[in-house]
Amino acid sequence: MKADQPLLYYKTKEQIEEYRKKPALEKLVWLEAQMEFFYKAMPEKAKRIRERLLS
């Protein structure tokens, strides 16, 4: 993949339907885990910018 190409992410209709069937709490727990991971992987400069935007 070239640096100028976007990262594409695909899900089938069946996968989307399975996700829709999951309870809201399960989806929120998963989302929280993803947000924690991305925050830990985020560069310090990005964290400072994010904190300024959220305050």
N, C-alpha and C positions, 0 to 999 in steps of 0.2 A: 504494500500500500504506500502510495506517495504521501508526502507531508501535506500537500495541498488538497487531498481528497478527504471528504468528511467521513467520520466513523458512522457506519450504518448499522442499525439494530432492528432485526425483524422478528416478529412473532406470528405464528399461524392463528387463524380464527379460532381453532380449537384451544390453543394455549391461552388466548385472550378470554375465551368463555370459561375455562377452568379458573383463571384468576378472578373473574367476576363472581364466581360462586363462593370464593373464600370469605370468611367473616371479616368485617371491617377491622376488628381488633388485630387479627393476624396480619392484615395488610399494614396497619400502623406500626406494629412491632418490627416488621421487615423494613419499612421505610426508616424508622429510627436507627436501626442497625446500619443501613446504608449511609445515612447522614453522618453517623459517628465515624464510619470508615473514611468517608470522603474528607471529613474535617481533619482526621489524623494524617491523611496523606497530602493535605493541602500545604503548599509552601507558606512560610511565615508571613510574607508580604500579603498574600491573598487572605490569610486569616485576619490581618489587621484591617484590610479594606472591608471584609465581610462584617467585622465587629462594628466598624464605623457606620455601615449601612443599616445595621440592626439596632443601633442605639438612637 
